[in-house]
Amino acid sequence: MNIKVGNAPVSWGVMEVADWGEQIPYGKVLEEIAEAGYVGTELGPFGYLPTEPNQLKSELSARGLQLVASFVPIPLAHPDRYDAAYKDAMTVAQLLAQTGARLIVLADEMSKVRMAVSGRVDEARDGMSDSQWEGAAQILGSIAEACRELGLSAVFHHHAGTFVETPNEVARLCDSIDADLLGLCLDTGHYFFGGGDPVEAVRLYGARIRHLHLKDVQLPILESARRDGIGFLEAVRRGVFCELGEGAVDLNKVIQDMTAGGYSGWAIVEQDVDTSRADVKPLESARRSRGYLRNVIGI
């Protein structure tokens, strides 16, 4: 298999959420990503890693890591913020292009209203309006076209706690934009969290999947979160995302089917965690997840 395996700062609790957990210095995170056996990483929230291209390249190369992509949230439901979002996305895109990355990962931003119902979304009650969907397609298309001019391929990341979480919402988003312009980042954990089967997603979207985020989900915790009516961040605090191979996601089948379809891109391991919990050990978890991919799945 030619799939390359990386990890990301989110596995060390570094998220696009204000005041989330403790902020581990980026040097330690990069060192532990490499120590755990990974060869690539993503940028994390803009400003966490150095934003000066030469410094960023130096920090990564010193640890034998390649910059793969960056996750860039866009406020899809808020057209009044599109201009600022476009400028922010292009700032990230320029840094990616200057440091040798070839991929940008676009997503909707997490919002309080959707995080509150994540994992149990009623699309008619909780979803975007038709006009908001039209605006979302336009802004994503505009950003993707501008990124293409910089040599970057754009993919869309469905995400729990956003307006593109459920399988139906993912399908509507994909139907609204040309696949050549905007590919899909399949996040196995978020697709499962949103009520879908990642294996089915591979069947549905095939070659449109141009980037993989590998997550696993503890189904009992997800089910209890749904029963208790808790939000996305509290589910993360409870440990809904676990080490690969310890949850309910059929990662082996996902990788087998992606490989059979000719996929040879990156698989980025992510385990969203709250590092303020004493039982959260990012390096140990990252090492075990890498071992699972190597020994069980063969990548």
C-alpha positions, 0 to 999 in steps of 0.5 A: 500500500502506498498510503502515507500516514501522518498525525495532527496537533488535534491529537494533542488537544490543539483545537479551533476552540477557544480556551480548550484544554491546555496548550502544549508547545508546538515543538513538543507536539512535532517531536512526539508526532515523529517519535510515534512513527508518523511522517507528516502533519497538518498545520492545526489552528493558524498561528499554532505552528510558525507562520513564517514559511522558512521557519515552519519548513525548518521546524518540520524538516528537523523532525523528518515531517512533511506538511500535508494540509491545513484544516480551514473552517468557513462560516458557511451559514453566515454570508456577511462573514464570507469576505473575511473568511475568504481572506483568512483562507487565502492567508492559510493557502499561501503559507501551504503553497510556500511550504510545499503542501498541496492540499487545503481542507475546507470545512464549515465552522463549529457553532453552538447551535449545531454542537448542541445537537451533534450526533442527533441532528434533525436536518429539517429543524437544525439545517441550513436554508436553501439560500444558505446552501447556495451561499455555501457552495459559492464561497467554497467554490470561490476559495477552491478556485483561488487555491487551485491557482496556487497549486493546491487541491481543495477538499471538504471536511464534514464535521460534527457540530457544523452544518455539514455533519450528517450523510444527507448534508454531506451528499447535498454539499457534494451535489452542489459543487463540481467534484473536480473543483472540490474533493472530499476529506473523509473523516471516519470518526465524524462520519460515524458520529454524524450517523453514517457508515464510513465504508458506505461513504467510500462506496458512495464517493470513491475517487472524490475522496482525496484525503483521509482523516482516520478516527475511531469512535467508542459507540457506548460513549456516543450512544450515552451522549445521544441519550443524555443530550450533551453537545459535541465538546462534552462528548470529546471530553468523555472520550468518544474518540479513541485509539484506532482499533479500539472503537466501532469504525471498520477502519480495515475495510475503509482502507482496503476499499480505498486502496482497491480504488487506487487511493495513494494519498495521505491518511492523517490519524486524529484523536480529538482529546481533552488533555486536561484529563489525567488519563489522556496520554497523546504520545502513547495513544499516537504510538498505539494507533500507528502500531495498529495501522502498521500491524493490522491494516498494513500501512 
